[in-house]
Amino acid sequence: MPRSCSNAACPAPTTYRSTSPTAACVTRTVHIARNEWHNTLYPSVPGHEIVGRVTAVGNAVTGFKVGDLAGVGCMVDSCRSCASCQEGEEQYCEAGFTGTYNGPMFGGGENTYGGYSDHIVVDQKYVLRITHSDNLAAVAPLLCAGITTYSPLAHWKVGPGQKVGVVGLGGLGHMAVKIAKAMGATVVLFTTSESKRADALRLGASEVVISKDEAQMAAQYNTLDFILNTVAAPHNLDPFLNALKRDGAMVLVGVPEQSHPSPAVFNLVMKRRTLAGSLIGGIRQTQEMLDFCAKHNIVSDIETIRADQINAAYERMLKSDVKYRFVIDMATLDKAA
């Protein structure tokens, strides 16, 4: 939501329509919509991966004009004055960033409402320029899944000559495989399911390791420069830490409801390994990610649904029955009412 209407641009929603919005469904949306984290502010309008066309601009807007393709990601405001905000890392705002939905606005006022809607009004500082010209539906998930995986890969300078592990092949994992490969790395996909092998190779992994197989995991010992762990369920981190070379890093981007078992300190100390976490990305880096993905023709693998299929999609997501993101065609919103 804007601080003042004069600075605001109005992209169409978080869902998909070629001239208007698209919105993507993610597991976090299900938790908040159903108040499973006990922090939902009602009435709640979810949606934080939004792509559409600008339909109106305030008189102080300089970066966008009516008709431009635009996107809105996970946040629509922050304090703008703390060190993190000043350095372009608004996601780590010391006052807490304002979420695109379910986020109380700075200075009081209404709760923010997201992209499951006809339009959304956002300060131009938090609006992204979309340079992909086609398949906008598949671009929408980049605004969360894309930046969540791109940010740590970029921060830890993943590139040619490196061997990178990706743990999990879901909405985040499939983006991590695509992006890491485009950065020039050799990608190893870790999964508990043999059924993911063919898709992992199709997406760009050079090797697939079944993490439940001790022999396969042992063969990866001390071979990886970096691991991006996308799994949001508690699991043993030690086998993955052991796969890192000296000075390697494993970064967690999945947030489980219950904490992971504590890793053995020995596995970190003896190889000077790093265990870290990462949260989405700042606005500047999100634009960088969008431009990178446009250059390398990277989009999310999606299934487009109508607005009246949202509840069914939620149930399928909880069963991991999607490859790999649902995107809502907001042109169907009126028909679902």
N, C-alpha and C positions, 0 to 999 in steps of 0.2 A: 504494500500500500504506500502511496506517496506521502512525503512530508507536506508537499503543497501541490495542488493540481497543476500549477504552471510548469512543474518539472516532470510531469508524468506522461508516460506513453502507454497506450492500450493495445497490447497484442491480443489476438484471439486466444482462446484457452489452451489448456494443457492437453488437449486431445487433438485428434487429427482430422483436418479437412484441408483440401488443397488451397483454399483461399481463406481459411480460418483455422481454428485451433485443433490441437490434438493433446491428449493427456495420457500419461502412462501409469499403469498400476504397479506398485511395488509392495513388498511384504510389510514395510513400515506403515504404508497406508492402511492396511488391514488392521494392524495393531491399534492405530489411533482411531480409525473409524469405529472400532468395536470397544474402545476404551480399555484395551488389555494392558496398557501401561499406566492406567489410572491417572492420566494427565490431559485427557481430551477436554477441550473447551467447546461446549455446545452453544448454539448450532455450529456444526463443523462441515466445511466444504473442502474435501481433500484435493490433492493434485499438485505436484511440484516438479513435474517435467513437462513444460508447456511450450508448444510451438504454434505460431499462427502469424497472421498479418496485422500490422498496426492499423487500427481503425480510427484513432484520434490522437492528437498530441497537444500538450499544453503550450502556451506561448513562449516559454523559456526553454523548450526542448530543442537541442541543436544536433543531436546524434541520430535522430530517426525522423522519418516522415510517413505520412499515411501511405499504406501499401507495402511498406518494407516488411520483409520476413524478419521475425524476432522471436526470441525465446526467453523464458523465465525459469530459473532453476530452483534451488532449495531455499534461497533467502531473498528477502525484499527490503531489508534494512539492517543497519548495525549502528553502533554508537558513533562511528566515523572519526573518533578522536583518540582512541587508545593506540598503543604501539602496533598491535596486529592490524587494525583497520588502516592505519597510516602506511603500513608496509604492504597493503593489498592482500592481507590474509584475513578477510572479514569473517571467515568461518570460525576463527578463534577469538572473535571479539570478546573483550574482557567483561563486557556487560551482557553478553549473549546476543547472537544475531537474531533478527526477527524472521522466523520461518515463513515460507510462502503461505502456509496455512497452519492453523492451530498455534499461532504466535501472537501474543499481545503486542500491540504497536508501542513504540517508544512514545512517551508523553501521555500514555493512557489511550482511551478510546476503544474502538471495537477490536475484537479478535480478527486476525487475517483470514481471508477465505481464498482457497486455491483454485485450481484449473478445471474442476468439474463444473464448468459454468460457461456462460455465453461470452464473457470477457473478463479481463482482470486489469486493474489500473496499478501501475508500478512506476516508481521513480526511475528515470532514465539511467541512473548510475547502476541499477541492478537489472537492466535489460540487456540481453545478449543479441548480437547480430548473427543471423543464420546465413551462411554462405552456400550451404547445400541447396541446389535448386530443385531437386526432385526427391520423391519419397520422404516427405516431411514426417510422416508417421514414424519412420525408423530413426529419424534424427532426435525425436523427443526424449528417448531414454538416455541420450548422451548427457543430458543436463543433470543427471544424478549418477547413474551407473558409469557413464563415460568419464566424468570428472573425478569420481571416487577412485577409479583405477588409474587414470592418467596422472593425477597429482603425485602419488608416491613414486610411480615409475619415473616421472620427470625429476622429482626432488632428489632421488637417489641416483640420478644420472644413468639410467639404464640405456644401453646402446650396443652397437656392433661389437662382436667378440665376447659378449657376456652370455652366460647360461642362466636363464631365469625360470624359476618355478612358479606356477600358479596353482593354488589349492582351491578346488571346487570349480564346477562348471555350471553356474547358474547365471542369473542376470548380470552379476558383477564379473564372474569368472570368464564368461564368454567375451566380454569387452576387454578384459585384461589380456587374454590371449591375442586378440586382434591388435591391440595397441602396442604390446610388447614386441610382437613380430614386426610391426611397422617401424618401430624404433631401431630395428636391426638385431634384436636379441634372438638367440635360440631358445625356444619355449618348451618347457616340460610341464605337462598337465598332471596334477595329482588328483585322483578321484577314488571314491570307494566303490564305484560301479563300473563294471566292464562294459555296460551298455553305452557309456559316454565316450568310448574310445574313438569310434568312427567320426562322431561330431567334432571331437577335440582336434583330430587330424585335419578335418575339413576346415576348421576355423583358423588353423595355422600352427598348431602344436607340432613339434618334431618328434615328440616322444610322449607316451602316456604311461603313468605309473599307478598301479592299483595300491593305494596306501594301506590297505588291510593286509597286503602280502609282505611279510617281513623280509623275504629274500629280495623282492623288488626294491624295497626301501633301503635295505643295506647296500644295494648296488649304487645308490645315489649318494652315499656318504662322502662328504667333503668335495662335492662337485659343482655346487651352485653358487653363483655370485649374489643372487638376490631371490627372495621369495615373497610373493604377494598372496596373503592368505585371505580368501574372501568368505570363508565358511562362518556362518553365524550361529552354529551350534557348538556347545562345549566339546572340546576334544584335546587329546594329548599333543602338545606342541613339540615335545622332545624329538620325535623322529624327523621332523622337518628342520629343526635347528641343527641336528646332526648332519643334514644334507648340505649345509652351508660350508663354504670354504672359510679359511681364516679371513676375518674382517667382513664377512658376509652379513647381510641384514635380512630379517624377516619382518614384514610390516603387516599388521592386522587391520582390515577394513570392515570385517563382519563383526557385529556387536551382539553377542549372545545374551539371553535373558539371565542366565547363570554364568558365572565366570569360568574361564578355562582352568583346568588344574595347573597349579604353579609349575613352571618348567624347572628342570634341574639347573641350578646355578653353574655347576661344573661345565655344562655344555656351552654356556656363554663365555665363561672366564677363560677356558683353556684354548679357545680359538679367537678370542676378542670379537665374538659375534655380537650383533645388536638385535634386540627385539623391540619393536616400536609400533605405533599406531598412526593412523592418518584419517582425517575427516574431510570429506568432499574437497573443495578447493575454493580459492578466492575468485572474485569476479574477473580480474585480469587473467588469471590462469584458466578460468573456464572458457573465456574467449579464445585463448591460445589453444586450448584443447579442441574447440569447435573448428578452428582454422586448420589444425593438424589433421583432424578426421576428414575434413572436406578435401584436403590435399591428397590424402591416402585412400579416399573413397571408403571410409569406415562408417558404418551405421550399425544399429542394433538389429539382431534377428527378432522379429516381432510377430504377433498375431493381433490383427485389428478386430475390435469388438464394437457392438452397439452399446449405447448407454443403458439399455434395459438388460444387458448381460453382465453388468458390473458385479452383482452379488454372486453369480455363478463363477465369474472369473476369480473372485476372492477365494472361493472354496477350492478351485483348481490350483491356485497359487500355493495354498497351504499344503497341497499334496504334491507340489513340485511338478504339476502337470502343465507346463508352458515352456516353449522354446522361443525366446528367453524372456520376453517382456510382452505383456498385454498393452495395447494402445487403444484408447477410446476415441471413436470418431464422434466429435462433438456436434457434427451436423445432425446426429440422431437424437440429441438431447430433448428437443421439443416433442418428438414422436414418443419418447419414453415417459413423458410427464402424464 
